[in-house]
């Protein structure tokens, strides 16, 4: 197998490394990126681990068995058709949004295997859960999925609609709520910390310790921040009885599609 990874950032490198380590016949890997130095660095690091890896220009004119799109969410719909005609067998993405990615891959490669993957973790925290939509599975993408599981990840099947709607809560709303807390919080001495506040500050540190552009892309792609703002306003405006009702409602378990 020969693999082209479009996007040599954190997720592209994770995907290449995981597939190379977990397939019976490790692929030859090529990286391309709008930042050529990122592609060269990714190839150098993977080569040091014993994988046949190299950097190629963005206008590479070669054929590949598999192309993986590891690009920012806003770029996936335009990048897929740019490279899909270089794939012989399969298209895969790890962009983080499934509906638009799968639509773009189907339009550009209707006869190819097509699978969308979303690792629900930062690469440094792997392994973890990996959402999978096998839109047009086959032997090549089955091998890729087996490699992910071999590395200790837990791939689970979903649909594009379920995934993208779930991301509105687990990413869009969650990130908005955490960042809003960080913006509203005032400095306090450590000894005043409570279990709740300490946990929130820990989560805030995790969220703000990453690339702000990635979080901006998530907010653009997945609704959720407005509902967090609306909920905060309802709490702020509530009288005692209304507040107690909201408190109880907030603690009720929710299922996909349920409105609070």
Secondary structure, DSSP 8 states (H G I E B T S, - for coil): -EEEEE--SHHHHHHHHHHHHHSSS--EEEEE-SSHHHHHHHHHHHHHTT--EEE--TT----EEEEEE---GGGHHHHHHHHGGGEEEEEEE-SS--HHHHHHHHHH-TTSEEEEEEESS-GGG-S-EEEEEEEE--HHHHHHHHHHHHTT-EEEE--HHHHHHHHIIIIIIHHHHHHHHHHH-----GGG--HHHHHHHHHHHHHHTS-HHHHHHHHHHS--HHHHHHHHHHHHH--HHHHHHHHHHHTS---TT---
